[in-house]
Amino acid sequence: MGSREEKSAVESQSFAGQAVATRDAYGAALAELGKRNEKIVVLDADLSGSTKTAKFAKAFPDRFFNMGISEQDMMGTAGGLSLTGKIPFASTFAIFETGRAWEQIRQTICYSHLNVKLVATHAGITVGEDGASHQALEDVSLMRVLPEMVVVVPSDGFETKQVIDTVADYEGPVYVRLGRAKVPAVMPADYKFRIGKAYKFHIGRDVNIIANGIMVSAALQAREMLSKDGIDAGVVNMSTVKPLDAETLLEAAKGSKLIVTAEEHSIIGGLGGAVAEFLSEYHPIPVKRIGTRDTFGGSGKPDDLLKLYGLTAEDIVKTVTEFMRK
């Protein structure tokens, strides 16, 4: 064994500046967290190789529980473990975590305000070839509606690692949405994640793009493209969908002519829904939502699906320029 001063490959990974899948960052963060905190336990529904919880299982077999294809039981067991003082992280694909086990999440975890962390992978259409049956486009909506639930959608691997560290210290239920595909690194090296606090890359005079997940990268690309046409576009990473950062959202709305939301999720009930609901009540302003539109996904390469469903930087630019021409 090495000396205490030596760090493992996992421990030395911050993921700053690295393009990685957020599920990979989750697996590494969990394994590191397990070394620091013996209260951490992990549950999975027979998908630990895909969700990357297998790294924790290998390091801490006595604190890992493969529940099999039994998501409802996994939620009940996670709730029970939390009542013994453990900090459970329960993972599977987003479509199964939020859909198949919604009642147990509501009745067992949220209703009793149990300290359970739900970390779902393979969300959105970038699941790719697995197709509509495995592409959760409704999960943020399903979790956001639940009282007591915090909802977080990290933008890259660096933010994901910070999210996992932060929610482990938070007392109460949390849903973290992660993806399968690699995503570009977007967050600066000095970034510090806080629940309920958005990150402002820039507040624009003409339009502000409120994004999360993989769409933060697309929003930043769109900002550069729009600047060439003289349009001052701001970008805000609203990684916490619930609770929303009301202060930053109001700043963005009051300082511009248009708000555009961008998410790899249905525009119904997700980030776009949350932003539109809030602004309609507190500062009415035109809002355009980029996301899937009342549809299921399809099978294909992730990049091809993003284009097919209108989730690219070019789609954001088109939405903004069409509004500006009016």
C-alpha positions in Angstrom: 0.0 0.0 0.0 1.2 3.6 -0.7 1.8 6.2 1.9 -1.0 8.5 3.2 0.4 11.3 1.2 -0.2 9.5 -2.0 -3.5 10.0 -3.7 -5.3 7.4 -5.8 -6.3 8.1 -9.4 -9.9 8.6 -8.3 -9.0 10.9 -5.4 -6.9 13.2 -7.6 -9.7 13.7 -10.2 -11.5 17.0 -10.0 -12.6 16.7 -13.7 -12.0 20.4 -14.2 -11.4 21.0 -17.9 -12.1 17.3 -18.8 -14.8 16.1 -21.2 -16.4 13.1 -19.4 -19.8 11.6 -19.0 -21.5 12.8 -15.8 -22.2 9.2 -14.8 -18.4 8.6 -14.8 -17.8 11.6 -12.6 -20.5 10.2 -10.2 -18.8 6.8 -9.9 -15.5 8.4 -9.1 -17.0 10.9 -6.7 -18.9 8.1 -4.8 -15.8 6.0 -4.4 -13.9 9.0 -3.0 -16.7 9.9 -0.8 -16.9 6.4 0.6 -13.4 6.7 1.9 -14.1 9.9 3.8 -17.5 9.0 5.2 -18.4 5.6 6.6 -22.1 6.6 6.7 -22.3 6.5 2.9 -24.1 3.4 1.5 -25.0 2.7 -2.1 -27.9 0.9 -3.6 -28.4 -0.1 -7.3 -31.0 -1.9 -9.3 -28.8 -4.3 -11.2 -27.2 -1.6 -13.4 -24.1 -0.8 -11.4 -21.8 -1.2 -14.4 -23.8 1.4 -16.3 -24.5 3.8 -13.4 -20.8 3.5 -12.4 -21.7 2.6 -8.8 -19.7 -0.6 -9.4 -16.6 1.4 -8.4 -18.0 1.9 -4.9 -19.1 -1.7 -4.8 -15.6 -2.9 -5.4 -14.1 -0.6 -2.8 -16.8 -1.1 -0.1 -18.7 -4.3 -0.7 -20.2 -4.3 2.8 -21.8 -0.9 2.1 -23.2 -1.7 -1.4 -26.6 -3.3 -2.0 -27.6 -4.7 -5.4 -31.4 -4.8 -5.1 -31.9 -6.4 -8.5 -34.6 -5.3 -10.9 -36.7 -4.0 -8.0 -36.7 -0.3 -8.0 -39.6 0.1 -5.6 -37.9 -2.1 -3.0 -34.7 -0.1 -3.5 -36.5 3.1 -2.5 -38.0 1.5 0.6 -34.7 0.0 1.6 -32.9 3.3 1.1 -35.5 5.0 3.3 -35.0 2.4 6.0 -31.2 2.8 5.9 -31.5 6.5 6.2 -33.5 6.0 9.5 -30.5 4.1 10.9 -28.2 7.1 10.3 -26.8 6.0 7.0 -26.6 8.3 3.9 -28.0 6.2 1.1 -27.3 6.9 -2.6 -29.8 5.0 -4.8 -29.1 4.7 -8.5 -30.5 3.3 -11.7 -31.5 4.7 -15.1 -33.6 7.8 -14.8 -36.6 6.3 -16.6 -36.8 3.5 -13.9 -35.8 5.6 -10.9 -38.4 8.3 -11.4 -41.1 6.4 -13.3 -41.3 2.9 -11.8 -40.7 4.0 -8.2 -42.5 7.3 -8.1 -45.0 6.3 -5.5 -42.4 4.9 -3.2 -40.3 8.1 -3.6 -43.3 10.2 -2.7 -44.8 8.1 0.1 -41.6 6.8 1.8 -38.9 9.3 1.1 -40.4 12.8 0.5 -43.5 12.5 2.8 -41.2 11.6 5.7 -38.3 13.9 4.6 -35.8 11.1 4.6 -32.2 11.7 3.9 -32.0 9.8 0.6 -30.0 10.8 -2.5 -31.5 9.6 -5.8 -28.9 9.8 -8.5 -30.2 8.7 -11.9 -28.1 8.1 -15.0 -28.9 7.7 -18.7 -31.4 10.7 -18.7 -32.4 12.5 -21.9 -32.2 11.6 -25.5 -28.4 11.3 -25.5 -29.0 7.7 -24.2 -29.0 7.3 -28.0 -29.5 3.9 -29.5 -31.4 2.5 -26.5 -34.4 4.5 -27.8 -37.6 6.0 -26.3 -38.2 3.3 -23.7 -34.9 4.2 -22.0 -34.9 8.0 -22.6 -36.3 9.9 -19.6 -37.7 13.2 -20.8 -40.1 13.6 -18.0 -38.0 12.9 -14.9 -37.3 16.5 -13.8 -41.0 17.2 -13.9 -41.8 14.1 -11.9 -39.3 15.0 -9.2 -39.9 18.7 -9.2 -43.5 18.4 -8.3 -42.7 16.4 -5.1 -42.7 18.5 -1.8 -39.3 18.4 0.0 -37.4 17.2 -3.1 -34.3 19.1 -4.4 -33.6 18.7 -8.1 -30.1 19.1 -9.6 -28.9 18.7 -13.2 -25.1 19.2 -13.4 -23.5 20.6 -16.6 -20.3 18.6 -16.7 -18.0 16.2 -14.8 -16.4 18.9 -12.6 -19.8 20.2 -11.4 -21.1 16.6 -10.9 -18.3 15.8 -8.5 -19.1 18.9 -6.5 -22.8 18.2 -6.6 -22.3 14.7 -5.1 -20.0 16.0 -2.4 -22.5 18.7 -1.5 -25.7 16.7 -1.5 -24.0 14.1 0.8 -23.9 16.9 3.4 -27.4 18.1 2.8 -30.2 16.8 5.1 -33.1 15.7 3.0 -34.2 14.1 -0.3 -32.3 15.0 -3.5 -32.7 14.0 -7.1 -29.5 14.3 -9.3 -29.9 13.8 -13.1 -26.9 12.5 -15.0 -26.2 11.4 -18.5 -24.6 8.6 -20.5 -22.7 10.5 -23.2 -19.5 12.5 -22.6 -20.2 16.2 -22.2 -17.7 19.1 -22.8 -16.2 20.8 -19.7 -17.8 24.2 -19.2 -17.4 25.2 -15.6 -14.4 27.3 -14.5 -11.8 25.8 -12.2 -12.7 28.2 -9.4 -16.4 27.2 -9.5 -18.1 26.1 -6.3 -21.5 24.5 -6.5 -24.2 25.5 -4.0 -27.7 24.1 -3.9 -30.1 26.8 -5.2 -27.4 29.0 -6.6 -27.0 29.5 -10.4 -23.8 30.3 -12.1 -23.7 33.4 -14.3 -21.3 33.2 -17.2 -22.6 36.6 -18.4 -25.8 38.6 -18.1 -26.8 39.8 -21.6 -28.6 43.0 -22.6 -30.6 41.4 -25.4 -31.3 37.8 -24.3 -30.4 35.5 -21.4 -30.2 31.8 -21.9 -31.0 29.7 -18.8 -29.7 26.2 -19.3 -28.6 23.1 -17.5 -27.0 19.8 -18.2 -25.5 19.3 -21.7 -27.4 22.3 -22.9 -25.1 24.7 -21.0 -22.4 23.9 -23.6 -24.9 24.5 -26.4 -25.9 27.8 -24.8 -22.2 29.0 -24.6 -21.7 28.1 -28.3 -24.9 30.0 -29.2 -23.7 33.1 -27.2 -20.5 33.2 -29.4 -22.5 32.8 -32.6 -25.0 35.5 -31.6 -22.2 37.9 -30.7 -21.1 37.9 -34.3 -24.5 39.4 -35.2 -24.2 42.0 -32.5 -26.6 40.3 -30.1 -25.5 40.4 -26.5 -26.6 37.0 -25.1 -26.0 36.0 -21.5 -25.7 32.4 -20.3 -26.8 31.1 -16.8 -26.2 27.6 -15.6 -29.4 26.9 -13.6 -28.2 23.5 -12.4 -30.5 23.5 -9.4 -34.0 23.4 -10.9 -35.6 23.2 -7.5 -35.1 25.5 -5.6 -34.7 28.0 -8.4 -32.2 30.8 -7.9 -34.9 33.5 -8.0 -32.5 36.4 -7.5 -30.4 35.5 -10.5 -33.4 34.7 -12.7 -34.9 38.1 -11.9 -31.6 39.8 -12.7 -31.5 38.0 -16.0 -35.1 38.9 -16.9 -35.0 42.5 -15.8 -31.8 43.1 -17.7 -32.9 41.8 -21.1 -35.7 41.6 -23.7 -36.0 37.8 -23.8 -35.4 34.7 -21.7 -34.6 31.4 -23.5 -34.5 28.1 -21.5 -32.5 25.2 -22.8 -32.7 21.6 -21.5 -32.4 18.0 -22.6 -35.9 17.3 -21.3 -39.5 18.1 -22.1 -40.4 21.7 -22.1 -43.4 20.6 -20.0 -42.7 20.7 -16.3 -38.9 20.9 -16.5 -36.5 23.8 -16.4 -38.6 25.7 -19.0 -41.8 25.1 -17.1 -40.2 26.2 -13.8 -38.7 29.4 -15.3 -42.0 30.3 -17.1 -44.0 29.7 -14.0 -41.8 31.9 -11.8 -41.5 34.8 -14.3 -45.2 34.9 -15.2 -45.9 35.7 -11.6 -42.9 37.9 -10.6 -41.7 39.6 -13.8 -43.6 38.8 -17.0 -41.2 38.8 -20.0 -41.2 36.8 -23.3 -39.9 33.3 -22.6 -38.9 30.8 -25.4 -38.3 27.2 -24.3 -35.8 24.9 -26.1 -36.4 21.2 -25.3 -38.4 18.2 -26.5 -42.0 19.1 -27.3 -44.6 16.7 -26.0 -43.0 13.7 -27.7 -41.1 10.5 -27.0 -37.5 10.1 -28.1 -36.1 7.9 -30.7 -33.2 5.6 -31.5 -30.0 7.1 -33.0 -26.6 8.6 -32.4 -26.7 11.2 -29.6 -25.6 14.1 -31.8 -28.1 13.1 -34.5 -30.9 13.0 -31.9 -29.9 16.4 -30.5 -30.2 17.8 -34.0 -33.5 16.0 -34.8 -35.2 17.3 -31.6 -33.9 20.8 -31.9 -31.4 20.8 -29.0 -28.4 22.5 -30.6 -26.6 25.8 -30.4 -28.0 26.5 -33.9 -31.5 26.0 -32.6 -31.0 28.4 -29.8 -29.6 31.0 -32.3 -32.5 30.5 -34.6 -35.0 31.1 -31.7 -33.3 34.2 -30.6 -32.8 35.8 -34.1 -36.4 35.1 -35.0 -37.5 36.9 -31.9 -35.2 39.9 -32.5 -36.5 40.4 -36.1 -40.0 41.0 -34.9 
